[in-house]
Amino acid sequence: MIPTGLQLSSSATERLFDLLTKGVLGTLLLFALFPIYWMVISSFRTRTEITAADPQLLPFELAEIPAIVQDPVLLAEILHYENYVTMWGRFPVLDYFINSLIIASTTTVFALIVGCLGGYAFSKYRFPGKGAVGGALLGTQMIPGILILIPMFLLFVWIQDTFAIPLVDTYHGIIFVYTTFTIPVAIWMLRGFFDTIPDSVEEAARVDGCSRIQALVRVVLPMAAPGIAATGMFVFLVAFNEVLFASILASGDVTPFAIGIQSFETQTTAYWGEMMAASTVATAPVLLLFVLFQKPIVEGLTEGSVKQ
């Protein structure tokens, strides 16, 4: 028996549970954000500072904080800004980044078009083999990419030799690969969002004279916009960050950023400062894009979890 004096009230228990929850979430958030912090800090350091045996968490000593507060110019002298200048001339970082934007954006458009049509069909239609096709779509995501990398490369080479259609080291080749990988996930994500849209809304549009396609375009898709935004962001990040297939099927003029950044590590040395600076520059636009679409993305992730 617990003495009555040691028992917590319901409000105290809730506050304790809330404090414990915030502590756990704060720890997980710190664990997730620390690599980003270290990337940014390393971009302002020299190679000697980065490879030091005892790297510092801050680019300055704690004793220097009062002087930095009084003279912010001192911080500019401590930070090594040259990495952001030299990275542009050492390798074509901008070309790598543009290639990634082209590949990821085009993949997102194609995956959303097919995903919307497929997700709508799985949500609103009944047809023979619906369960088997849906299971097959999910089954494709359980196959490790390394198992189909060589067969995919040989298939591209065969098509190129037989039909004179270049696929290796081309935009349309790598976009085709990424689209086929992301469409199954897009279909299943959008299917959950379409399930939350009542059939009565579409039926009302049909009564007002809309065809099935018009009801889909004018009513269903606008209502599923948060889900489409969430799915589009997921597909974009997958295509932007993919490395395995890009390392074999996308080189030369179509080299994406995820592969091109490896150029900062040569046989003789590694330009860690420039590499971290390039990574920071490439992360900023994607992070800004997420912040701008944060509201529809969060709404989409929550709405798709409940079926009405």
C-alpha positions in Angstrom: 0.0 0.0 0.0 1.3 3.5 -1.0 0.8 6.0 1.8 -1.8 8.6 1.0 0.6 11.4 1.5 2.8 10.1 -1.4 0.0 9.8 -3.9 0.0 12.4 -6.7 -3.1 14.2 -7.7 -4.5 13.8 -11.2 -3.3 17.3 -12.2 0.2 16.6 -10.9 0.3 13.2 -12.7 -0.6 14.9 -15.9 2.0 17.6 -15.5 4.6 14.9 -14.7 3.6 12.9 -17.8 3.6 16.1 -19.9 7.1 17.0 -18.6 8.4 13.4 -19.3 6.9 13.5 -22.8 8.5 16.8 -23.7 11.8 15.6 -22.3 11.7 12.5 -24.5 10.6 14.5 -27.6 13.3 17.1 -26.9 15.9 14.4 -26.7 14.8 12.8 -30.0 14.7 16.2 -31.7 18.2 17.0 -30.5 19.4 13.6 -31.8 17.7 14.3 -35.2 19.0 18.0 -35.6 22.5 17.5 -34.3 23.9 16.2 -37.7 22.4 19.3 -39.4 24.0 21.5 -36.8 27.4 19.8 -37.2 27.1 20.1 -41.0 26.6 23.9 -40.7 29.3 24.4 -38.1 31.8 22.3 -40.1 31.1 24.4 -43.1 32.7 27.4 -41.2 35.8 25.5 -40.2 39.2 24.7 -41.7 40.2 21.2 -42.7 42.5 21.1 -39.7 39.7 22.0 -37.3 37.3 19.5 -38.8 39.8 16.6 -38.6 41.1 17.5 -35.1 41.2 14.6 -32.6 39.0 16.6 -30.1 36.6 18.7 -32.2 34.7 21.5 -30.4 30.9 21.8 -30.4 31.2 25.5 -30.9 33.5 27.3 -33.3 34.8 29.5 -30.5 35.7 29.1 -26.8 33.2 29.8 -24.1 35.5 32.5 -22.7 35.2 34.4 -26.0 31.4 34.7 -25.8 31.4 38.1 -23.8 33.8 39.6 -26.4 31.7 38.3 -29.3 28.6 39.8 -27.8 30.3 43.2 -27.5 31.9 43.0 -30.9 29.9 40.8 -33.4 32.6 41.5 -36.0 34.9 39.2 -34.0 32.6 36.2 -34.9 33.1 36.9 -38.6 36.8 36.7 -38.0 36.5 33.4 -36.2 34.3 31.7 -38.8 35.9 30.4 -42.0 33.7 31.8 -44.7 36.2 30.9 -47.5 34.6 27.4 -47.9 31.4 29.0 -49.3 33.5 30.9 -51.9 36.0 28.2 -53.0 33.3 25.4 -53.3 31.8 27.1 -56.4 35.1 27.1 -58.3 36.4 23.7 -57.3 33.5 21.6 -58.7 30.3 22.5 -60.6 28.1 22.4 -57.6 25.4 24.5 -59.1 25.1 22.2 -62.1 24.8 19.2 -59.7 22.0 21.0 -57.8 20.1 22.0 -60.9 20.3 18.4 -62.2 18.8 17.2 -58.9 16.0 19.8 -59.1 15.1 18.8 -62.6 15.1 15.0 -61.8 13.3 15.3 -58.5 10.7 17.9 -59.8 9.9 15.9 -63.0 9.7 12.6 -61.0 7.3 14.3 -58.6 5.0 15.5 -61.3 4.8 12.1 -63.0 4.4 10.2 -59.8 1.6 12.6 -58.6 -0.3 12.3 -61.9 -0.3 8.5 -61.9 -0.6 8.4 -58.1 -3.8 10.5 -58.1 -5.4 8.4 -60.8 -4.4 5.1 -59.2 -5.2 6.2 -55.7 -8.6 7.4 -56.8 -9.3 4.1 -58.6 -8.3 2.0 -55.6 -10.4 4.2 -53.3 -13.6 4.7 -55.3 -13.8 1.7 -57.7 -14.3 -2.0 -57.3 -12.7 -4.2 -59.9 -11.4 -7.8 -60.1 -8.0 -8.4 -58.6 -8.1 -5.1 -56.6 -6.6 -6.7 -53.5 -3.9 -8.6 -55.5 -2.8 -5.5 -57.4 -2.7 -3.5 -54.2 -0.6 -6.2 -52.6 1.7 -6.4 -55.6 2.3 -2.6 -55.4 3.3 -2.9 -51.7 5.4 -5.9 -52.5 7.6 -3.9 -54.9 8.7 -1.8 -51.9 10.0 -4.8 -50.1 12.6 -5.6 -52.8 16.0 -4.2 -52.0 17.2 -1.8 -54.7 20.6 -3.4 -55.0 19.0 -6.6 -56.3 17.5 -4.9 -59.4 20.3 -2.4 -60.0 22.3 -4.6 -62.3 19.3 -6.0 -64.2 18.0 -2.5 -64.7 21.4 -1.4 -66.0 21.5 -4.3 -68.4 17.9 -3.6 -69.6 18.9 0.0 -70.3 21.9 -1.1 -72.3 19.8 -3.6 -74.2 17.2 -1.0 -75.1 19.9 1.5 -76.1 21.6 -1.1 -78.4 18.4 -2.5 -79.9 16.2 0.5 -80.3 18.8 3.3 -80.3 17.1 5.0 -77.3 19.7 6.2 -74.9 18.7 5.7 -71.3 22.0 5.5 -69.3 23.3 8.9 -68.2 20.2 10.7 -69.4 17.5 12.7 -67.7 14.6 10.6 -69.0 16.4 7.4 -68.0 16.9 8.2 -64.3 13.5 9.9 -64.1 11.9 6.7 -65.5 13.6 4.7 -62.7 12.6 7.1 -59.9 9.0 7.3 -61.2 8.6 3.6 -61.2 9.9 3.3 -57.7 7.8 6.1 -56.2 4.5 5.5 -58.0 3.4 2.5 -55.7 4.0 4.6 -52.6 2.2 7.6 -54.1 -0.8 5.4 -55.0 -1.1 4.0 -51.5 -0.6 7.4 -49.7 -3.2 9.1 -52.0 -5.6 6.2 -51.6 -5.8 6.9 -47.9 -6.5 10.6 -48.5 -9.2 9.8 -51.1 -10.8 7.5 -48.6 -11.4 10.4 -46.3 -13.5 12.3 -48.9 -17.1 11.3 -48.6 -18.7 9.8 -51.7 -21.7 12.1 -51.2 -19.5 15.1 -52.2 -18.7 13.6 -55.5 -22.2 12.4 -56.0 -23.5 16.0 -55.5 -21.1 17.2 -58.2 -22.4 14.5 -60.5 -26.0 15.6 -59.9 -25.0 19.1 -60.8 -23.9 17.9 -64.2 -20.2 17.1 -63.8 -18.8 14.0 -65.4 -16.6 11.6 -63.4 -13.4 13.3 -64.6 -14.8 16.8 -64.0 -15.8 15.8 -60.4 -12.4 14.4 -59.9 -10.6 17.5 -61.1 -12.9 20.2 -59.7 -14.0 18.6 -56.4 -12.0 15.6 -55.3 -8.5 16.8 -56.1 -8.9 20.3 -54.5 -10.2 18.6 -51.3 -7.2 16.2 -51.4 -4.7 19.0 -51.9 -3.1 18.6 -48.4 -2.6 14.9 -49.1 -1.2 15.6 -52.6 1.2 18.1 -51.1 2.4 15.6 -48.5 2.9 12.9 -51.1 4.6 15.3 -53.4 7.1 16.3 -50.7 7.8 12.7 -49.9 8.4 11.8 -53.6 10.6 14.9 -54.1 12.8 14.0 -51.2 13.2 10.4 -52.2 14.2 11.4 -55.8 16.5 14.2 -54.6 18.4 12.1 -52.0 18.7 8.8 -53.9 22.2 7.6 -54.4 22.3 3.9 -55.4 20.8 4.1 -58.9 22.1 7.6 -59.6 25.7 6.4 -59.0 25.3 3.9 -62.0 22.6 5.4 -64.2 23.2 9.1 -63.9 26.7 10.5 -64.5 28.3 13.0 -66.8 26.1 15.9 -67.6 23.1 14.6 -65.6 25.0 13.9 -62.3 22.8 14.8 -59.4 23.9 16.6 -56.3 23.9 13.4 -54.1 26.6 12.0 -56.4 28.4 15.1 -57.4 29.1 16.1 -53.9 31.4 13.0 -53.6 33.8 14.9 -56.0 35.0 16.8 -52.9 36.6 13.6 -51.7 39.5 12.8 -54.1 42.3 10.1 -54.0 44.7 12.5 -52.4 42.6 14.6 -50.0 39.1 15.4 -48.9 37.8 19.0 -49.0 35.6 18.6 -45.9 34.9 22.3 -45.4 33.8 22.8 -49.0 31.7 19.6 -48.9 29.9 20.7 -45.8 29.3 24.2 -47.3 27.9 22.7 -50.5 25.6 20.4 -48.4 24.4 23.4 -46.4 23.6 25.4 -49.6 21.8 22.4 -51.0 19.8 21.8 -47.9 18.6 25.4 -47.5 16.2 25.5 -50.5 14.7 22.1 -49.6 14.2 23.2 -46.0 12.7 26.4 -47.2 10.3 24.5 -49.5 9.2 22.4 -46.5 8.6 25.4 -44.3 6.5 27.1 -47.0 4.3 24.0 -47.5 4.4 22.9 -43.8 0.8 23.5 -43.1 -0.7 21.5 -46.1 1.9 18.7 -45.5 0.9 18.4 -41.8 -2.8 18.5 -42.7 -2.3 15.9 -45.3 -0.4 13.5 -43.0 -3.1 13.8 -40.3 -6.1 13.7 -42.6 -5.0 10.6 -44.4 -4.8 8.6 -41.1 -8.5 8.6 -40.5 -11.2 7.0 -42.7 -14.6 8.6 -42.5 
